[in-house]
Amino acid sequence: MNNNVDYEIIKDSVVYSFEEYIEEDGFTAPQSAAKVFEEDWRDLNYNTFTRTAYYICVAIECFKLKEIPDFIYENLEFYINGDGFKNEANEKDIELLSQDINKCIQLMENGDYKVIKSSFGAKSRIEYILSLKP
């Protein structure tokens, strides 16, 4: 990813990945979330904006499937309430992300989902991925 962060590209990538992993590979929402993080680790870890964008987009896709992995859910409040990304993207991208943060909050408050417990190994793998530098 370059300095021209584009929220719509991140969102489209997450949506497309979920569709592929669910429909073609038969993955669950938690498996799809982990796979997105694993496949897109460079973009995910690029800066605070991209990490927030990935967390929010993945969470929305999980909420749509009515199950969200604990490794996303446990950190979601941090990304919903954080504003450290506001200097790392243009106004349009920040507005689009802010709209999706509000959508994520609504889906979360709806409560029509299950939080899926991840194994220690899966959580460790996600923590490792999030620690990588692009």
ZADO-1210 file (C-alpha; in nm, 4 decimals, padded with zeros to 6 digits):
<atoms>
<atom x="00.0000" y="00.0000" z="00.0000" code="MET" pos="1"/>
<atom x="00.1227" y="00.3477" z="-00.0716" code="ASN" pos="2"/>
<atom x="00.0649" y="00.6817" z="00.0952" code="ASN" pos="3"/>
<atom x="-00.2624" y="00.7220" z="-00.0927" code="ASN" pos="4"/>
<atom x="-00.4764" y="00.5208" z="00.1464" code="VAL" pos="5"/>
<atom x="-00.8133" y="00.4441" z="-00.0107" code="ASP" pos="6"/>
<atom x="-01.0886" y="00.3291" z="00.2226" code="TYR" pos="7"/>
<atom x="-01.3102" y="00.1985" z="-00.0567" code="GLU" pos="8"/>
<atom x="-01.0314" y="-00.0321" z="-00.1768" code="ILE" pos="9"/>
<atom x="-00.9886" y="-00.1719" z="00.1752" code="ILE" pos="10"/>
<atom x="-01.3639" y="-00.2209" z="00.2156" code="LYS" pos="11"/>
<atom x="-01.4048" y="-00.3839" z="-00.1261" code="ASP" pos="12"/>
<atom x="-01.1126" y="-00.6146" z="-00.0535" code="SER" pos="13"/>
<atom x="-01.2629" y="-00.7278" z="00.2778" code="VAL" pos="14"/>
<atom x="-01.6110" y="-00.7807" z="00.1297" code="VAL" pos="15"/>
<atom x="-01.4739" y="-00.9721" z="-00.1693" code="TYR" pos="16"/>
<atom x="-01.2478" y="-01.1834" z="00.0534" code="SER" pos="17"/>
<atom x="-01.5360" y="-01.2766" z="00.2830" code="PHE" pos="18"/>
<atom x="-01.7513" y="-01.3730" z="-00.0142" code="GLU" pos="19"/>
<atom x="-01.4740" y="-01.5900" z="-00.1544" code="GLU" pos="20"/>
<atom x="-01.3820" y="-01.7549" z="00.1755" code="TYR" pos="21"/>
<atom x="-01.7439" y="-01.8218" z="00.2769" code="ILE" pos="22"/>
<atom x="-01.8936" y="-01.9229" z="-00.0585" code="GLU" pos="23"/>
<atom x="-01.6023" y="-02.0937" z="-00.2308" code="GLU" pos="24"/>
<atom x="-01.3922" y="-02.2249" z="00.0573" code="ASP" pos="25"/>
<atom x="-01.6694" y="-02.2935" z="00.3101" code="GLY" pos="26"/>
<atom x="-01.5034" y="-02.0901" z="00.5864" code="PHE" pos="27"/>
<atom x="-01.6860" y="-01.9587" z="00.8914" code="THR" pos="28"/>
<atom x="-01.6889" y="-01.5876" z="00.9780" code="ALA" pos="29"/>
<atom x="-01.4039" y="-01.6294" z="01.2316" code="PRO" pos="30"/>
<atom x="-01.1964" y="-01.8291" z="00.9818" code="GLN" pos="31"/>
<atom x="-01.2602" y="-01.5645" z="00.7158" code="SER" pos="32"/>
<atom x="-01.1605" y="-01.2835" z="00.9526" code="ALA" pos="33"/>
<atom x="-00.8351" y="-01.4584" z="01.0400" code="ALA" pos="34"/>
<atom x="-00.7631" y="-01.5281" z="00.6733" code="LYS" pos="35"/>
<atom x="-00.8175" y="-01.1610" z="00.5803" code="VAL" pos="36"/>
<atom x="-00.5728" y="-01.0551" z="00.8521" code="PHE" pos="37"/>
<atom x="-00.3214" y="-01.3153" z="00.7396" code="GLU" pos="38"/>
<atom x="-00.3476" y="-01.2351" z="00.3682" code="GLU" pos="39"/>
<atom x="-00.3551" y="-00.8550" z="00.4040" code="ASP" pos="40"/>
<atom x="-00.1114" y="-00.8124" z="00.6931" code="TRP" pos="41"/>
<atom x="00.1035" y="-00.5541" z="00.5122" code="ARG" pos="42"/>
<atom x="-00.1900" y="-00.3256" z="00.4345" code="ASP" pos="43"/>
<atom x="-00.3501" y="-00.3940" z="00.7736" code="LEU" pos="44"/>
<atom x="-00.0350" y="-00.2874" z="00.9586" code="ASN" pos="45"/>
<atom x="00.0439" y="00.0101" z="00.7337" code="TYR" pos="46"/>
<atom x="-00.0850" y="00.2699" z="00.9813" code="ASN" pos="47"/>
<atom x="-00.3592" y="00.3362" z="01.2360" code="THR" pos="48"/>
<atom x="-00.6093" y="00.4308" z="00.9659" code="PHE" pos="49"/>
<atom x="-00.5670" y="00.1059" z="00.7732" code="THR" pos="50"/>
<atom x="-00.5776" y="-00.1062" z="01.0882" code="ARG" pos="51"/>
<atom x="-00.8963" y="00.0675" z="01.2026" code="THR" pos="52"/>
<atom x="-01.0466" y="00.0279" z="00.8554" code="ALA" pos="53"/>
<atom x="-00.9706" y="-00.3444" z="00.8476" code="TYR" pos="54"/>
<atom x="-01.1075" y="-00.4026" z="01.1984" code="TYR" pos="55"/>
<atom x="-01.4299" y="-00.2151" z="01.1244" code="ILE" pos="56"/>
<atom x="-01.4851" y="-00.3732" z="00.7815" code="CYS" pos="57"/>
<atom x="-01.4139" y="-00.7242" z="00.9088" code="VAL" pos="58"/>
<atom x="-01.6419" y="-00.6677" z="01.2091" code="ALA" pos="59"/>
<atom x="-01.9274" y="-00.5525" z="00.9830" code="ILE" pos="60"/>
<atom x="-01.8916" y="-00.8616" z="00.7646" code="GLU" pos="61"/>
<atom x="-01.8901" y="-01.0834" z="01.0740" code="CYS" pos="62"/>
<atom x="-02.1966" y="-00.9107" z="01.2193" code="PHE" pos="63"/>
<atom x="-02.3769" y="-00.9689" z="00.8885" code="LYS" pos="64"/>
<atom x="-02.3026" y="-01.3407" z="00.9297" code="LEU" pos="65"/>
<atom x="-02.4211" y="-01.3223" z="01.2924" code="LYS" pos="66"/>
<atom x="-02.0940" y="-01.4463" z="01.4400" code="GLU" pos="67"/>
<atom x="-01.7799" y="-01.2577" z="01.5310" code="ILE" pos="68"/>
<atom x="-01.4515" y="-01.3993" z="01.6588" code="PRO" pos="69"/>
<atom x="-01.3410" y="-01.2919" z="02.0034" code="ASP" pos="70"/>
<atom x="-01.0106" y="-01.1596" z="01.8658" code="PHE" pos="71"/>
<atom x="-01.2088" y="-00.8968" z="01.6740" code="ILE" pos="72"/>
<atom x="-01.4824" y="-00.8367" z="01.9315" code="TYR" pos="73"/>
<atom x="-01.2428" y="-00.7877" z="02.2243" code="GLU" pos="74"/>
<atom x="-01.0607" y="-00.5046" z="02.0437" code="ASN" pos="75"/>
<atom x="-01.3556" y="-00.3472" z="01.8667" code="LEU" pos="76"/>
<atom x="-01.4269" y="-00.0782" z="02.1281" code="GLU" pos="77"/>
<atom x="-01.0683" y="00.0441" z="02.0920" code="PHE" pos="78"/>
<atom x="-01.1091" y="00.0896" z="01.7155" code="TYR" pos="79"/>
<atom x="-01.4611" y="00.2321" z="01.7415" code="ILE" pos="80"/>
<atom x="-01.3542" y="00.4941" z="01.9950" code="ASN" pos="81"/>
<atom x="-01.0062" y="00.5674" z="01.8606" code="GLY" pos="82"/>
<atom x="-00.9344" y="00.8770" z="01.6588" code="ASP" pos="83"/>
<atom x="-00.5600" y="00.8405" z="01.6051" code="GLY" pos="84"/>
<atom x="-00.6220" y="00.7721" z="01.2362" code="PHE" pos="85"/>
<atom x="-00.7616" y="01.1139" z="01.1497" code="LYS" pos="86"/>
<atom x="-00.4279" y="01.2535" z="01.0286" code="ASN" pos="87"/>
<atom x="-00.3437" y="00.9475" z="00.8191" code="GLU" pos="88"/>
<atom x="-00.5986" y="00.9741" z="00.5382" code="ALA" pos="89"/>
<atom x="-00.7927" y="01.2295" z="00.3381" code="ASN" pos="90"/>
<atom x="-01.1280" y="01.3739" z="00.4465" code="GLU" pos="91"/>
<atom x="-01.3316" y="01.1520" z="00.2129" code="LYS" pos="92"/>
<atom x="-01.1748" y="00.8325" z="00.3467" code="ASP" pos="93"/>
<atom x="-01.2123" y="00.9477" z="00.7070" code="ILE" pos="94"/>
<atom x="-01.5803" y="01.0263" z="00.6443" code="GLU" pos="95"/>
<atom x="-01.6416" y="00.6846" z="00.4850" code="LEU" pos="96"/>
<atom x="-01.4689" y="00.5099" z="00.7754" code="LEU" pos="97"/>
<atom x="-01.6663" y="00.7180" z="01.0261" code="SER" pos="98"/>
<atom x="-01.9924" y="00.6162" z="00.8560" code="GLN" pos="99"/>
<atom x="-01.8937" y="00.2504" z="00.8806" code="ASP" pos="100"/>
<atom x="-01.7913" y="00.2921" z="01.2441" code="ILE" pos="101"/>
<atom x="-02.1467" y="00.4135" z="01.3097" code="ASN" pos="102"/>
<atom x="-02.2858" y="00.1174" z="01.1140" code="LYS" pos="103"/>
<atom x="-02.0646" y="-00.1164" z="01.3164" code="CYS" pos="104"/>
<atom x="-02.1912" y="00.0366" z="01.6412" code="ILE" pos="105"/>
<atom x="-02.5523" y="-00.0184" z="01.5297" code="GLN" pos="106"/>
<atom x="-02.4847" y="-00.3818" z="01.4368" code="LEU" pos="107"/>
<atom x="-02.3041" y="-00.4370" z="01.7665" code="MET" pos="108"/>
<atom x="-02.5869" y="-00.2822" z="01.9692" code="GLU" pos="109"/>
<atom x="-02.8405" y="-00.4926" z="01.7785" code="ASN" pos="110"/>
<atom x="-02.7015" y="-00.7962" z="01.9620" code="GLY" pos="111"/>
<atom x="-02.8062" y="-01.0416" z="01.6899" code="ASP" pos="112"/>
<atom x="-02.4754" y="-01.2304" z="01.6843" code="TYR" pos="113"/>
<atom x="-02.2596" y="-01.4767" z="01.8750" code="LYS" pos="114"/>
<atom x="-01.9056" y="-01.4106" z="01.9910" code="VAL" pos="115"/>
<atom x="-01.7019" y="-01.7144" z="01.8880" code="ILE" pos="116"/>
<atom x="-01.4188" y="-01.8157" z="02.1198" code="LYS" pos="117"/>
<atom x="-01.0888" y="-01.8683" z="01.9414" code="SER" pos="118"/>
<atom x="-00.8240" y="-02.1174" z="02.0367" code="SER" pos="119"/>
<atom x="-00.5073" y="-01.9976" z="02.2061" code="PHE" pos="120"/>
<atom x="-00.3155" y="-02.0813" z="01.8883" code="GLY" pos="121"/>
<atom x="-00.5475" y="-01.8773" z="01.6674" code="ALA" pos="122"/>
<atom x="-00.5290" y="-01.5761" z="01.9003" code="LYS" pos="123"/>
<atom x="-00.1513" y="-01.6039" z="01.9168" code="SER" pos="124"/>
<atom x="-00.1322" y="-01.6125" z="01.5372" code="ARG" pos="125"/>
<atom x="-00.3467" y="-01.2962" z="01.5102" code="ILE" pos="126"/>
<atom x="-00.1346" y="-01.1178" z="01.7722" code="GLU" pos="127"/>
<atom x="00.1762" y="-01.2147" z="01.5759" code="TYR" pos="128"/>
<atom x="00.0256" y="-01.0845" z="01.2498" code="ILE" pos="129"/>
<atom x="-00.0672" y="-00.7561" z="01.4164" code="LEU" pos="130"/>
<atom x="00.2880" y="-00.7164" z="01.5466" code="SER" pos="131"/>
<atom x="00.4479" y="-00.7357" z="01.2012" code="LEU" pos="132"/>
<atom x="00.5842" y="-00.4237" z="01.0382" code="LYS" pos="133"/>
<atom x="00.5067" y="-00.3658" z="00.6705" code="PRO" pos="134"/>
</atoms>
